[in-house]
């Protein structure tokens, strides 16, 4: 889709626009300024005779890939600042699971990473670790068993959370038997 000069100007605060280099793809997660749809941006610098002339940017809409139609668990995608960039539970989106430093908060606002969304604190307590990438967390007055994996290609974490109460109810008939 063709963009006007105003759209180009708005994007100049994004790191992928400023840091784009020749022959190197830069990745960045953010909410679209014109569309308000979150996505993963990949950018390459366009250079002629060593002078930066522009940036080619592709946006990948992760929402279609992350949709979870299963009501038995939630899928969460955390960005590098531990902000819930996407969740199959919409109430969790744009919440931070750890305290943000003042420096990180300013950087997120300056980059307009989440457009004008207000990043809210989440009531999360990490209660029990069950190995390298799993455990039990207390989120908004409910316990969840979680497991996660780091995705280095996009510098994000994907996690699955299952309500602990559901696991107990599912296992109860076997325990009684």
C-alpha positions as CSV (number, residue, x, y, z in Angstrom):
1,X,0.0,0.0,0.0
2,X,1.3,3.4,-0.9
3,X,2.1,5.8,1.9
4,X,2.3,9.6,1.9
5,X,5.1,11.7,3.1
6,X,3.3,12.3,6.4
7,X,3.3,8.5,7.0
8,X,7.1,8.3,6.4
9,X,7.7,11.2,8.8
10,X,5.6,9.5,11.5
11,X,7.7,6.4,11.3
12,X,11.1,8.1,11.6
13,X,11.0,7.7,15.4
14,X,10.9,3.9,15.0
15,X,14.3,2.2,15.5
16,X,13.9,0.1,12.3
17,X,13.6,3.3,10.3
18,X,16.7,4.9,11.9
19,X,18.9,1.8,12.1
20,X,18.2,0.2,8.8
21,X,21.5,-0.8,7.1
22,X,22.3,-2.3,3.7
23,X,22.2,-6.1,3.5
24,X,20.9,-6.4,7.1
25,X,17.3,-7.0,8.1
26,X,16.2,-5.3,11.3
27,X,13.1,-6.6,13.2
28,X,10.8,-4.7,15.4
29,X,7.4,-5.4,17.1
30,X,4.9,-2.5,17.4
31,X,1.4,-1.3,16.8
32,X,0.8,0.3,13.4
33,X,0.5,4.1,13.6
34,X,-2.0,4.3,10.7
35,X,-3.8,1.0,11.3
36,X,-3.6,0.4,15.1
37,X,-2.9,-3.2,14.3
38,X,0.1,-4.8,16.0
39,X,2.7,-6.6,13.9
40,X,6.3,-7.5,13.4
41,X,8.2,-5.1,11.1
42,X,11.2,-6.1,9.1
43,X,13.3,-3.3,7.5
44,X,16.2,-3.0,5.1
45,X,18.0,0.2,4.3
46,X,18.2,1.3,0.7
47,X,21.6,2.7,0.0
48,X,23.1,4.2,-3.2
49,X,26.8,4.8,-3.3
50,X,26.9,4.5,0.5
51,X,24.2,7.1,1.1
52,X,20.9,6.1,2.7
53,X,18.1,6.9,0.4
54,X,15.2,5.1,2.1
55,X,14.0,2.1,3.9
56,X,12.0,-0.9,2.7
57,X,9.6,-2.1,5.4
58,X,7.4,-5.2,5.5
59,X,4.8,-5.7,8.3
60,X,3.8,-9.2,9.3
61,X,0.4,-9.3,11.1
62,X,1.0,-11.8,13.8
63,X,-2.6,-11.7,15.1
64,X,-3.7,-14.2,12.4
65,X,-0.8,-16.6,13.4
66,X,-1.4,-16.3,17.1
67,X,-5.2,-16.7,17.2
68,X,-6.1,-19.3,19.8
69,X,-9.6,-20.6,19.4
70,X,-9.1,-23.1,22.2
71,X,-10.8,-21.9,25.4
72,X,-8.7,-24.2,27.6
73,X,-5.5,-22.1,27.5
74,X,-4.2,-18.7,26.6
75,X,-1.4,-17.7,24.3
76,X,0.8,-14.7,25.1
77,X,3.5,-13.0,23.2
78,X,5.9,-10.9,25.2
79,X,8.2,-8.2,23.7
80,X,11.8,-7.5,24.8
81,X,10.5,-5.3,27.7
82,X,8.2,-8.1,29.0
83,X,5.1,-6.3,27.7
84,X,2.2,-8.5,26.5
85,X,2.3,-7.5,22.9
86,X,-0.4,-10.1,22.0
87,X,-2.7,-12.3,24.1
88,X,-5.6,-14.6,23.2
89,X,-7.1,-13.1,26.4
90,X,-7.6,-9.5,25.1
91,X,-7.7,-8.2,28.7
92,X,-4.0,-9.0,29.0
93,X,-2.8,-7.1,26.0
94,X,-0.5,-4.1,26.6
95,X,0.2,-5.0,30.2
96,X,3.7,-5.4,31.6
97,X,4.5,-8.5,33.6
98,X,7.6,-6.9,35.3
99,X,8.2,-3.4,36.5
100,X,9.4,-1.1,33.7
101,X,12.3,1.3,34.4
102,X,11.7,5.0,33.7
103,X,14.2,4.8,30.9
104,X,12.3,1.8,29.2
105,X,9.0,3.6,29.6
106,X,10.3,6.8,27.9
107,X,11.9,4.7,25.1
108,X,8.6,2.9,24.5
109,X,6.7,6.2,24.4
110,X,9.3,7.9,22.1
111,X,9.3,5.0,19.7
112,X,5.5,4.9,19.8
113,X,5.9,1.1,20.0
114,X,2.3,0.7,21.0
115,X,1.0,3.8,19.3
116,X,-1.0,5.6,22.0
117,X,-1.9,2.6,24.1
118,X,-1.4,3.0,27.8
119,X,0.9,0.2,29.1
120,X,-0.6,-1.0,32.4
121,X,0.9,-2.9,35.2
122,X,-0.3,-6.5,35.5
123,X,-0.9,-8.2,38.8
124,X,1.5,-11.1,38.3
125,X,3.4,-13.1,40.9
126,X,5.8,-15.8,39.9
127,X,5.1,-18.4,42.5
128,X,6.8,-21.7,41.5
129,X,9.4,-22.7,38.9
130,X,9.0,-26.1,37.4
131,X,12.1,-26.4,35.5
132,X,13.8,-24.2,32.9
133,X,10.8,-22.7,31.2
134,X,7.7,-23.6,33.1
135,X,6.0,-22.8,36.4
136,X,3.0,-21.5,38.2
137,X,2.0,-17.8,38.2
138,X,-0.7,-16.0,40.0
139,X,-2.3,-13.6,37.4
140,X,-5.2,-11.3,38.4
141,X,-6.4,-13.5,41.2
142,X,-6.1,-16.9,39.4
143,X,-3.3,-19.5,39.2
144,X,-1.9,-20.6,35.8
145,X,0.5,-23.2,34.8
146,X,2.7,-21.7,32.2
147,X,5.4,-22.8,29.8
148,X,7.3,-20.5,27.4
149,X,10.0,-20.4,24.8
150,X,12.2,-17.6,23.6
151,X,12.1,-16.9,19.8
152,X,15.5,-15.4,19.0
153,X,14.6,-14.5,15.4
154,X,12.1,-11.9,16.6
155,X,13.5,-11.3,20.1
156,X,10.2,-12.2,21.8
157,X,8.8,-14.9,24.2
158,X,5.8,-17.0,23.4
159,X,4.0,-18.6,26.3
160,X,1.0,-20.8,27.0
161,X,-1.0,-20.5,30.2
162,X,-3.5,-23.0,31.5
163,X,-5.7,-22.2,34.4
164,X,-4.6,-24.4,37.3
165,X,-8.3,-25.0,38.3
166,X,-8.9,-26.5,34.9
167,X,-6.0,-29.0,35.3
168,X,-7.3,-30.0,38.7
169,X,-10.9,-30.5,37.3
170,X,-9.6,-32.5,34.3
171,X,-7.5,-34.7,36.5
172,X,-10.0,-35.2,39.3
173,X,-11.9,-38.1,37.8
174,X,-8.6,-40.0,37.4
175,X,-7.6,-39.2,40.9
176,X,-10.9,-40.5,42.3
177,X,-10.8,-43.6,40.2
